[in-house]
Amino acid sequence: MKTSKIKERNKLYFIIRSWIMSQISAIIFLIIVWRLVTINFVQSIFTGIFIFISALVISRLFESEINKGTKKILKYLNKHPKLKKFILNYF
């Protein structure tokens, strides 16, 4: 494999993993806000720290599942080069 292909694949892998982690964080955030109903500045700082750590823990607990999903997404993107190029250029 050429080094440019490896760099491209690594960049796509990072983009997909960070997207998955952001979705996990969003779900946790919505649950917390739904439970608290409202959130102030101090609560948002502690909530943000809690959400970040929780998303890291969850992503490590489900490492193999996330890797399988990421590989499936990479296979899909290999079949759709325009979408792949768009993601690489703008994310």
N, C-alpha and C positions, 0 to 999 in steps of 0.2 A: 504494500500500500504506500502511496506517496505521502510525504509529510503534510502536504496541503489537505489531503483527504482525511488524514488523522486529526488535524487541527479542526477541520470542519465538523467531523463527527463528535469530537470532544466539546466543541462549542454548542452543537445541537443537544448533546447529552446534558450539558449544564443548563441550557435554557429550559429544557423539558423538566429536569429535576427541580429547578427553582419555581417553575410554574406549578408543579404538583405541591411543593411546600407552601406556596402562597395560597393555594386552594384549601389546604389543611388549616392554615392560619385563619383564613376567612371564615371557615365553618366554626372554629373555636371562638372567634370574635363574635360572630352572630349569636352563638349560644350564650356567651357571657352577657352581651348587651340585652338579649331577650330576657335573661334571668334578672339582671339589675334594673332594667327598664331605662335608666339614664346613666350617664357616665360623666364625671367631671375630670379636670386636668390631672389631678393626683391619681385618681383611679386609672386614667388612661395610661399613665407611665407604668404603674405596676401591672396593669393588664397587658400592655405591650411586651413587657419582660416575660410575663407568664406565658403568653401566647408564643413568643419566639422559642422559649425553652421547650414548651409542649410540642411544637411543630418539629423541633429537632429530635426529640425523644421518639415521637411517633414515626418520623421518617427513618430513624434507625431501627425501630422495632419491626417495621414492615419493609426492610431493605430489599429482600428478595422479590417481594411483590412489586415494589416500585421499579426494580431493575427489569422485571418481565414486562411491565407496562411501558417502560421507556423503550425497550427493544421493539415492542410492537409499534409504537409511534414512529420510531426511526425507520422501520420497514415500510410503514405507510408513507412516510415522507420521501423515501427513496423511489417510490412509484409515482410521486407527484413532485417533479423537480421545480415547478414554478412556486409552489407553496413553500418548499424547502428553501429556495433562494430568497423568497420574501421574508421568511423567519430569520434567516442568517443575516440579511441586510438591515432589518429594522428592529431586531430585538437583541 
